[in-house]
């Protein structure tokens, strides 16, 4: 990923996690971002201006600089960036922002920005879980603001304990900001996405191709990029779900805030997905799984020979069918790729495998083949009913897919 030419404002809030802000700034600058830093009065109780200015490569904006003689309105100038990240976001700053306050530089700047805003909270578990704090979180989310964490782990001073409240690590924060700036797995930050309608749900997504080795250096595979599955994982994460992404070999960075398991073969994919699905509420199978593997894997590279070569293959397990047999109350979504009789075949697949619906891909349609950023699909149910979706970005497909999955889950809920 690269953020060359992009500008980021890092707001450092009044938490002990403020000491990690220089690491965030350094990682952003390593990726080419132009960084500015704003420190609240409380933040400067934990870290010095010198440390922040050195890491940012620019002077630190504070309440004192805001009220100093200057030619510009500093809160408006600071707001003209491509992304804002609040490091060590405290309950205090969150409350001021949610209340629309503007009596300090940080909250006034947040009123002026028109770019993606990422909150990275750090506070005691009891504070984070307080209804007032969660109400403020819901308020700023409704504006389209995003959250990373808090994570589970030790926090605060010695003996304070552990739980939900620890700030995410600098590497994860920088990766998430880079996504917002338009790196791989570009994030759409519309207010619709920020609605937390999947909070408390557990989602498992498979993505990418599998590799079925014939010998140590040769394998059978396909050109799946993994972009569709990664888009589903990112969308579910941003809507509040706890997400596990099981992916084959792809050239995509791990999405921040998602548990990523990397595999190669269909057998490995099967073990990881079936295991993770035991606790899942929704399972989305976008992976392009090889239908066959070598009946016998050669332990040494096979020498080239003249003439034809016969390769003996054996079927791989049908992971979607296995998940369907043990479906329980989970919502199960599959993908299919057909060149003709697509709706009929997809409906049959949904029925045989006990999937709630199948998303039908059209590999021969221009702009929607393997590796593209867009997709054009049809949602197909076991009874043959279907919905044709127009060509759209894979992130938009992911959003509509999860909307449909939530509708299935709500209809199945008792009462």
C-alpha positions as CSV (number, residue, x, y, z in Angstrom):
1,X,0.0,0.0,0.0
2,X,1.1,3.6,-0.6
3,X,-0.4,6.9,0.6
4,X,1.8,9.1,-1.5
5,X,0.3,12.5,-1.9
6,X,-2.4,11.9,0.7
7,X,-2.7,14.0,3.9
8,X,-3.7,12.6,7.3
9,X,-4.5,14.5,10.5
10,X,-3.7,12.4,13.6
11,X,-5.5,13.7,16.7
12,X,-4.0,12.5,19.9
13,X,-6.4,12.2,22.8
14,X,-6.0,12.1,26.6
15,X,-5.2,8.4,27.2
16,X,-2.1,6.6,28.3
17,X,-2.2,5.1,24.8
18,X,-1.1,8.5,23.5
19,X,2.5,7.2,23.9
20,X,1.9,5.0,20.8
21,X,1.0,8.0,18.6
22,X,4.5,8.6,17.3
23,X,4.6,5.0,16.0
24,X,1.4,5.6,14.1
25,X,2.8,8.8,12.6
26,X,6.0,7.1,11.6
27,X,4.2,4.2,9.9
28,X,2.0,6.6,8.0
29,X,5.0,8.6,6.8
30,X,6.8,5.4,5.7
31,X,3.9,4.9,3.3
32,X,4.2,8.3,1.9
33,X,1.4,10.1,3.8
34,X,1.8,13.8,4.7
35,X,1.0,13.9,8.4
36,X,-0.2,16.6,10.7
37,X,-0.7,16.1,14.4
38,X,-3.1,17.7,16.9
39,X,-2.7,17.0,20.6
40,X,-5.4,17.7,23.3
41,X,-4.3,19.2,26.6
42,X,-4.9,15.9,28.3
43,X,-2.7,14.1,25.7
44,X,0.2,16.3,26.5
45,X,0.1,15.0,30.1
46,X,1.2,11.7,28.7
47,X,3.5,12.6,25.8
48,X,5.6,15.6,24.8
49,X,5.1,17.9,21.9
50,X,8.7,17.2,20.8
51,X,8.0,13.5,20.4
52,X,4.9,14.1,18.3
53,X,6.5,16.8,16.2
54,X,9.6,14.7,15.5
55,X,7.4,11.8,14.4
56,X,5.0,13.9,12.3
57,X,7.7,16.1,10.7
58,X,5.4,19.1,11.4
59,X,4.6,21.3,14.4
60,X,2.0,20.1,16.9
61,X,-1.4,21.9,16.9
62,X,-2.7,22.6,20.3
63,X,-5.3,24.7,22.0
64,X,-2.5,27.3,22.6
65,X,-1.6,27.5,18.9
66,X,-5.4,27.8,18.1
67,X,-5.6,31.0,20.2
68,X,-2.3,32.4,19.2
69,X,-2.1,35.3,16.7
70,X,-2.4,33.7,13.2
71,X,-3.7,34.5,9.8
72,X,-6.0,31.4,9.4
73,X,-8.7,29.7,11.4
74,X,-6.6,26.7,12.4
75,X,-9.5,24.3,13.0
76,X,-10.6,24.9,9.4
77,X,-7.1,24.6,8.0
78,X,-6.4,21.3,9.9
79,X,-9.7,19.9,8.5
80,X,-8.6,20.1,4.9
81,X,-7.1,16.6,4.8
82,X,-7.8,13.2,3.2
83,X,-8.4,11.3,6.5
84,X,-8.5,11.9,10.2
85,X,-7.6,9.3,12.9
86,X,-8.1,9.8,16.6
87,X,-5.4,7.9,18.4
88,X,-6.2,6.8,22.0
89,X,-9.7,8.2,21.7
90,X,-11.1,9.0,25.1
91,X,-14.6,9.1,26.5
92,X,-14.2,12.8,27.0
93,X,-13.3,13.7,23.4
94,X,-16.0,11.3,22.1
95,X,-18.6,13.0,24.3
96,X,-17.6,16.5,23.0
97,X,-17.7,15.3,19.4
98,X,-21.1,13.6,19.8
99,X,-22.5,16.7,21.5
100,X,-21.3,19.0,18.7
101,X,-19.0,21.0,20.9
102,X,-16.4,23.3,19.5
103,X,-14.8,25.0,22.5
104,X,-11.4,23.2,22.0
105,X,-9.3,22.7,18.9
106,X,-9.9,18.9,18.5
107,X,-13.7,19.1,18.7
108,X,-13.9,22.2,16.5
109,X,-11.7,20.5,13.9
110,X,-13.9,17.5,13.9
111,X,-16.9,19.8,13.2
112,X,-15.1,21.1,10.1
113,X,-13.8,17.9,8.4
114,X,-15.4,16.4,5.3
115,X,-13.3,13.3,5.0
116,X,-13.2,9.8,6.5
117,X,-12.8,9.9,10.3
118,X,-11.5,6.9,12.2
119,X,-11.8,6.6,16.0
120,X,-9.3,4.3,17.8
121,X,-10.6,4.1,21.4
122,X,-8.5,3.4,24.5
123,X,-10.2,3.3,27.9
124,X,-11.1,1.0,30.7
125,X,-13.6,-1.8,29.9
126,X,-16.2,-0.4,32.3
127,X,-16.0,3.0,30.7
128,X,-16.2,1.6,27.2
129,X,-19.3,-0.4,28.1
130,X,-21.1,2.5,29.8
131,X,-24.4,3.4,28.1
132,X,-23.4,7.0,27.8
133,X,-20.2,6.1,25.9
134,X,-22.0,3.6,23.7
135,X,-24.7,6.2,22.9
136,X,-22.0,8.6,21.8
137,X,-20.4,5.9,19.7
138,X,-23.7,5.3,18.0
139,X,-24.1,9.0,17.3
140,X,-20.8,9.5,15.6
141,X,-21.2,6.2,13.7
142,X,-24.5,7.6,12.3
143,X,-22.5,10.4,10.7
144,X,-20.3,7.9,8.9
145,X,-17.4,7.9,11.3
146,X,-15.6,4.5,11.7
147,X,-14.1,2.7,14.6
148,X,-11.1,0.4,15.0
149,X,-11.3,-1.6,18.2
150,X,-11.0,-1.4,21.1
151,X,-9.1,-4.6,21.3
152,X,-9.1,-7.2,24.1
153,X,-6.0,-7.2,26.3
154,X,-4.2,-5.6,29.2
155,X,-4.6,-1.9,29.5
156,X,-3.9,1.0,31.7
157,X,-1.5,1.0,34.7
158,X,-0.2,-2.1,36.4
159,X,-2.9,-4.1,38.1
160,X,-5.8,-2.4,36.3
161,X,-6.6,-5.6,34.5
162,X,-7.6,-6.6,31.0
163,X,-10.7,-6.8,28.8
164,X,-12.2,-4.8,26.0
165,X,-10.6,-1.4,25.9
166,X,-7.0,-1.7,24.8
167,X,-6.1,0.4,21.9
168,X,-5.3,-1.3,18.6
169,X,-1.6,-1.6,17.7
170,X,0.1,1.1,15.5
171,X,0.6,-1.2,12.6
172,X,-3.1,-2.1,12.5
173,X,-4.1,1.6,12.8
174,X,-1.8,2.6,10.0
175,X,-3.1,-0.2,7.8
176,X,-6.7,0.8,8.4
177,X,-6.0,4.5,7.6
178,X,-4.3,3.4,4.4
179,X,-7.5,1.5,3.4
180,X,-9.4,4.7,4.0
181,X,-7.0,6.6,1.7
182,X,-7.8,4.2,-1.1
183,X,-5.3,1.3,-0.9
184,X,-6.2,-2.3,-1.7
185,X,-9.6,-3.1,-0.2
186,X,-10.6,0.5,-0.6
187,X,-13.2,1.4,2.0
188,X,-16.5,3.1,1.1
189,X,-17.3,5.2,4.2
190,X,-20.9,6.2,3.4
191,X,-23.2,6.6,6.4
192,X,-25.1,3.4,5.3
193,X,-22.0,1.4,5.9
194,X,-21.4,2.9,9.3
195,X,-24.7,1.5,10.7
196,X,-23.9,-1.2,13.2
197,X,-26.6,-3.6,12.3
198,X,-24.3,-6.6,12.6
199,X,-22.9,-5.9,16.0
200,X,-22.7,-9.1,18.0
201,X,-22.8,-11.3,15.0
202,X,-20.0,-13.7,13.9
203,X,-19.3,-14.0,10.3
204,X,-17.0,-16.5,8.4
205,X,-15.9,-15.7,4.9
206,X,-13.9,-17.8,2.5
207,X,-12.0,-16.1,-0.3
208,X,-9.5,-16.5,-3.1
209,X,-8.3,-19.6,-5.0
210,X,-6.9,-22.9,-3.7
211,X,-3.7,-24.6,-4.9
212,X,-3.7,-28.3,-5.4
213,X,-0.1,-29.4,-5.7
214,X,0.9,-32.2,-8.1
215,X,4.5,-32.2,-7.0
216,X,6.5,-29.7,-4.8
217,X,6.6,-27.0,-7.6
218,X,3.5,-27.6,-9.8
219,X,-0.1,-27.1,-8.8
220,X,-3.7,-26.7,-10.2
221,X,-5.3,-23.4,-9.4
222,X,-7.4,-20.6,-10.9
223,X,-7.1,-16.8,-11.2
224,X,-9.4,-15.8,-8.4
225,X,-8.2,-12.5,-6.9
226,X,-10.0,-12.8,-3.5
227,X,-11.4,-9.3,-3.9
228,X,-15.0,-10.3,-3.5
229,X,-14.4,-12.2,-0.2
230,X,-12.2,-9.5,1.2
231,X,-15.0,-6.9,0.4
232,X,-17.5,-9.1,2.3
233,X,-15.2,-9.3,5.3
234,X,-14.5,-5.6,5.3
235,X,-18.2,-4.7,5.0
236,X,-19.2,-7.1,7.8
237,X,-16.4,-5.7,10.0
238,X,-17.5,-2.1,9.4
239,X,-21.1,-3.0,10.3
240,X,-19.9,-4.3,13.7
241,X,-19.5,-8.1,13.1
242,X,-16.7,-10.2,14.4
243,X,-15.2,-11.6,11.2
244,X,-12.9,-14.6,10.3
245,X,-11.6,-14.5,6.8
246,X,-10.1,-17.8,5.4
247,X,-8.3,-17.0,2.2
248,X,-6.2,-18.8,-0.3
249,X,-3.1,-17.3,-1.9
250,X,-4.0,-13.7,-3.0
251,X,-2.1,-10.5,-3.4
252,X,-4.1,-8.6,-0.9
253,X,-3.1,-7.2,2.5
254,X,-4.9,-8.5,5.6
255,X,-7.9,-6.3,6.4
256,X,-7.4,-4.5,9.7
257,X,-9.8,-5.7,12.4
258,X,-10.4,-9.0,10.8
259,X,-9.1,-12.4,11.9
260,X,-7.3,-13.7,8.8
261,X,-6.4,-17.4,8.2
262,X,-4.3,-18.1,5.1
263,X,-4.4,-21.5,3.5
264,X,-3.4,-23.1,0.2
265,X,-5.3,-26.3,-0.4
266,X,-9.0,-27.2,-0.5
267,X,-8.5,-29.6,2.4
268,X,-6.9,-26.8,4.5
269,X,-9.8,-24.5,3.5
270,X,-12.3,-27.1,4.6
271,X,-10.8,-27.7,8.0
272,X,-10.5,-24.0,8.8
273,X,-14.0,-23.0,7.5
274,X,-15.9,-25.9,9.1
275,X,-14.1,-25.3,12.4
276,X,-14.8,-21.5,12.3
277,X,-18.4,-22.1,11.2
278,X,-19.3,-23.9,14.4
279,X,-19.7,-20.5,16.2
280,X,-20.8,-18.4,13.2
281,X,-24.1,-16.7,12.5
282,X,-23.4,-16.2,8.8
283,X,-21.1,-18.1,6.5
284,X,-20.3,-16.7,3.0
285,X,-18.4,-18.9,0.7
286,X,-16.8,-16.8,-2.1
287,X,-13.6,-18.9,-2.4
288,X,-13.0,-20.5,-5.8
289,X,-12.2,-24.0,-4.6
290,X,-10.5,-26.5,-6.9
291,X,-12.9,-29.4,-7.7
292,X,-10.0,-31.9,-7.8
293,X,-6.6,-32.6,-6.3
294,X,-3.9,-35.1,-7.1
295,X,-4.8,-38.6,-6.1
296,X,-1.1,-39.1,-5.1
297,X,1.1,-36.1,-4.4
298,X,4.7,-36.6,-5.8
299,X,7.2,-35.9,-3.1
300,X,9.9,-34.8,-5.7
301,X,9.7,-32.6,-8.8
302,X,8.7,-34.7,-11.7
303,X,11.0,-34.5,-14.7
304,X,9.7,-33.4,-18.1
305,X,9.1,-36.3,-20.4
306,X,8.3,-36.6,-24.1
307,X,4.7,-37.1,-25.1
308,X,1.5,-36.9,-23.1
309,X,1.3,-37.2,-19.3
310,X,-1.6,-38.6,-17.4
311,X,-2.5,-37.0,-14.1
312,X,-4.8,-38.9,-11.7
313,X,-7.1,-36.6,-9.8
314,X,-9.6,-37.2,-7.0
315,X,-12.5,-35.0,-6.0
316,X,-12.1,-32.4,-3.3
317,X,-14.6,-32.3,-0.5
318,X,-17.8,-30.2,-1.2
319,X,-17.4,-27.7,1.6
320,X,-20.6,-25.8,0.9
321,X,-22.6,-29.1,0.9
322,X,-21.0,-30.1,4.2
323,X,-21.8,-26.8,5.8
324,X,-25.4,-27.2,4.5
325,X,-25.8,-30.6,6.1
326,X,-24.8,-29.1,9.5
327,X,-26.4,-25.7,8.9
328,X,-28.4,-25.3,12.1
329,X,-29.6,-21.7,12.5
330,X,-26.7,-20.2,10.5
331,X,-27.3,-18.3,7.3
332,X,-25.3,-19.9,4.5
333,X,-24.4,-18.1,1.2
334,X,-22.6,-19.6,-1.7
335,X,-21.3,-18.4,-5.1
336,X,-21.7,-20.0,-8.5
337,X,-20.1,-19.2,-11.9
338,X,-22.0,-20.3,-15.0
339,X,-21.8,-19.5,-18.7
340,X,-25.3,-20.8,-19.5
341,X,-28.6,-21.9,-17.8
342,X,-27.2,-20.0,-14.8
343,X,-30.3,-19.3,-12.8
344,X,-31.6,-22.9,-13.1
345,X,-28.2,-24.4,-12.1
346,X,-27.7,-21.9,-9.2
347,X,-31.2,-22.7,-7.9
348,X,-30.4,-26.4,-8.1
349,X,-27.1,-25.8,-6.3
350,X,-28.9,-23.9,-3.5
351,X,-31.4,-26.7,-3.1
352,X,-28.9,-29.5,-3.1
353,X,-26.5,-27.8,-0.6
354,X,-29.1,-26.3,1.7
355,X,-27.8,-22.7,1.0
356,X,-30.1,-19.8,1.8
357,X,-29.1,-18.3,-1.5
358,X,-26.5,-18.3,-4.2
359,X,-24.9,-15.4,-5.9
360,X,-24.5,-16.2,-9.6
361,X,-21.4,-14.8,-11.4
362,X,-21.1,-14.3,-15.2
363,X,-17.4,-14.9,-16.1
364,X,-17.9,-14.0,-19.8
365,X,-19.4,-10.6,-19.2
366,X,-17.1,-7.7,-19.8
367,X,-15.6,-6.1,-16.7
368,X,-16.8,-8.8,-14.3
369,X,-14.3,-11.6,-14.8
370,X,-11.7,-12.8,-12.3
371,X,-9.6,-10.0,-10.8
372,X,-11.9,-7.1,-11.6
373,X,-13.1,-4.5,-9.1
374,X,-16.7,-4.7,-10.2
375,X,-19.2,-7.5,-10.3
376,X,-22.6,-8.2,-11.9
377,X,-24.5,-11.0,-10.1
378,X,-27.9,-12.6,-9.7
379,X,-29.2,-13.6,-6.2
380,X,-30.8,-17.0,-6.7
381,X,-32.9,-18.9,-4.1
382,X,-33.6,-22.7,-4.0
383,X,-37.2,-22.1,-5.3
384,X,-35.9,-20.5,-8.4
385,X,-36.8,-16.9,-7.4
386,X,-34.0,-14.5,-8.2
387,X,-33.0,-10.9,-8.3
388,X,-30.7,-9.4,-11.0
389,X,-28.3,-6.9,-9.6
390,X,-26.7,-4.3,-11.9
391,X,-23.0,-4.0,-12.3
392,X,-21.5,-2.4,-9.2
393,X,-18.4,-2.4,-7.1
394,X,-17.6,-5.6,-5.2
395,X,-18.0,-3.6,-2.0
396,X,-21.5,-2.6,-3.0
397,X,-22.2,-6.3,-3.8
398,X,-20.9,-7.2,-0.4
399,X,-23.3,-4.7,1.2
400,X,-26.3,-6.0,-0.7
401,X,-25.3,-9.6,0.1
402,X,-25.1,-8.9,3.8
403,X,-28.4,-7.0,3.7
404,X,-30.0,-10.1,2.2
405,X,-28.3,-12.4,4.7
406,X,-29.7,-10.3,7.6
407,X,-33.2,-10.4,6.1
408,X,-33.0,-14.2,6.1
409,X,-31.7,-14.2,9.7
410,X,-34.5,-11.9,10.9
411,X,-37.2,-13.9,9.2
412,X,-35.9,-17.1,11.0
413,X,-35.8,-15.4,14.4
414,X,-38.5,-16.6,16.8
415,X,-41.3,-14.3,17.5
